[in-house]
Amino acid sequence: MAFVFIDRVLECEPGARIVAVKGLAMNEEFFLDHFPGMPVLPGAMVLEGFVQAARHCLGEGKWVLAAVEQMRFNRLATPGEILHLEAEVTKEEDGETWFTGRAKVDGEGVCRLKFAVRVASD
């Protein structure tokens, strides 16, 4: 199964910066149980969106999540909203590419974090 958490890339400076969006539809499977009666986007899905955006930004290679630091949530994202993911490369060190990321809905901060990806070893 291909799991895609980005609907569209709005901006991309290859190897440097990306802005992507994900429309949050009520029929997304993760909303069914997270949480019954109060559907909210799981934080793991926000992180997955950032990793997929980073892969698109960096291009070739089997990029995998290497580290997450300072992941903070400011508000919940819910069905019917459009999540904007902005990620910018901050450094490359020891085979890892580090990003600073911000997720927003209608300009309001949902999440911010620092994360790294690296090429998977086969």
C-alpha positions in Angstrom: 0.0 0.0 0.0 1.3 3.4 -0.9 0.7 5.9 1.9 0.8 9.4 0.6 0.3 12.3 3.0 0.9 15.2 0.6 -1.7 16.3 -1.8 0.2 19.0 -3.6 3.6 20.8 -3.5 3.1 24.6 -3.6 6.8 25.6 -3.5 10.1 23.7 -3.8 13.7 24.8 -3.8 15.3 21.4 -4.3 17.7 20.6 -1.5 16.7 23.7 0.5 13.0 24.3 1.2 9.5 23.0 0.5 5.9 23.9 1.1 3.3 21.2 0.7 -0.4 20.8 1.6 -2.7 18.0 2.8 -6.5 18.3 2.8 -7.9 16.6 5.8 -11.0 14.7 4.8 -13.3 13.0 7.4 -13.0 9.7 5.5 -9.3 9.4 6.3 -8.9 6.1 8.1 -7.0 7.6 11.1 -9.9 9.9 12.0 -12.1 6.9 12.7 -10.4 6.1 16.0 -8.5 9.2 16.8 -10.6 10.1 18.7 -14.2 8.7 18.6 -16.6 11.7 18.8 -13.7 14.2 18.5 -11.6 13.4 15.3 -8.1 15.0 15.4 -5.1 14.5 13.2 -2.6 12.2 15.0 0.8 13.8 15.6 2.5 10.8 13.8 0.6 11.7 10.6 2.0 15.3 10.9 5.5 13.9 11.2 4.9 11.5 8.3 3.9 14.5 6.2 7.1 16.3 7.0 9.2 13.2 6.1 7.4 12.8 2.8 7.9 16.6 2.1 11.7 16.2 2.9 11.9 13.2 0.5 10.4 15.3 -2.2 12.7 18.2 -1.5 15.8 16.1 -1.4 15.0 13.9 -4.4 17.0 10.7 -5.2 17.6 8.2 -2.5 15.7 6.2 0.1 15.3 8.8 2.7 14.1 7.7 6.2 13.5 9.5 9.4 16.7 9.7 11.5 15.8 12.0 14.4 13.1 14.3 15.8 13.8 17.2 18.2 11.6 19.8 19.9 8.3 18.7 18.3 5.6 21.0 19.8 1.9 21.2 19.1 0.0 24.4 19.4 -3.5 23.4 18.2 -5.4 20.4 16.9 -6.0 19.9 13.2 -9.4 18.5 12.3 -11.3 17.1 9.3 -12.2 19.7 6.7 -9.0 21.7 7.2 -6.0 22.1 4.9 -2.7 21.4 6.6 0.3 23.4 5.2 3.7 21.9 5.8 6.8 24.1 5.5 10.2 22.6 5.9 13.6 24.2 5.4 17.1 22.5 5.4 19.2 23.9 8.3 22.3 21.7 8.2 23.8 18.5 6.8 25.9 16.6 9.3 27.1 13.0 9.6 25.0 11.8 6.7 21.8 13.4 8.0 20.0 16.3 6.6 18.3 18.5 9.2 15.1 20.5 8.7 13.1 23.0 10.7 9.4 22.4 10.1 6.2 24.3 10.7 2.7 23.0 10.1 -0.2 25.5 9.9 -3.9 25.7 9.3 -5.3 29.0 8.0 -2.0 30.6 9.0 -2.3 29.4 12.6 0.5 27.3 14.0 -0.3 23.6 14.5 3.1 22.2 15.1 6.8 23.1 14.9 9.8 20.7 15.1 13.3 19.9 14.0 13.9 16.6 12.3 16.5 14.8 10.3 16.4 12.3 7.5 19.2 10.1 6.1 19.5 7.6 3.3 18.6 4.2 4.4 21.3 1.6 4.4 20.2 -1.5 2.5 
